[in-house]
Amino acid sequence: MLDLKAAAWEDGYAIVEEGGFLFTIRPPYRRENKHPMAVSEFATGVAKYGLSPVNGSFENWGALIEHLRRKFLEARKEPPNATRIKKLVERAPQDAVATYLDRIERELFPLRQWHAAAGILTHLLRNPVMKCDSDLLDRVSILLEKAEDGRAHDDFARVGLADTAPPLEEEFALVKRLYGPKALELGEQIRREGQVLRMGSPLAA
């Protein structure tokens, strides 16, 4: 049984629990693309990198991946009124543009909604007001840069989160119980070299 624990649907990231261990997965969704992460990193990942707690149980990876793909595509679809919103943003008067920018800073940035913020800001750049108000243009450009930086930072951080391997005590708990603390040195070698048992090792004899 697989349990879906958290996700950032716009970017496709998800955290999955399988057999008591946590893994991250991102597009392109394939089982071999899962990466282990330390249990201790879960709360940090959800709090800092724009993931939201979600619930869902799946019998196998095929069912989970089908669900992830569907949610990812749904998140990337434009809402039915997207065209109307774009026109409003691109034709908004000067005071309305300033209000949009205030709301982006106050409502979208704190929630790390970088994708939505960047979309609105990009359309604001097409507004004729920008040609006659250099201060407003500068503000839009600065906020767009912040949105892109925020999106890139979260993307990089989530990749780093996926590379956070569980502590050796977690990954090789049985080995430690059976063979003692020194066996963790072998565990480190296994993790580094990607081998289950190396010929000539004490445990392979």
Buried (B, 14 or more C-beta within 10 A) or exposed (E): EBBBBBBBBBBBBBBBBBEEBBBBBBEEBEEEBBBBBBEEBBEEBBEBBBBEEBEBEBEEBEEBBEBBBEBBEEBEEEEEEEEEBBEEBBEBEEEBBBEBBEEBBEEBBEEBBBBBBBBBBBBBEEBEBBEEBEEBBEBBBEBBEBBBEBBEBBBEBBEEBBEBBBEBEBBBEEBBEEBEEEBBEBBEEBBEEEEEEEEEEEEEE
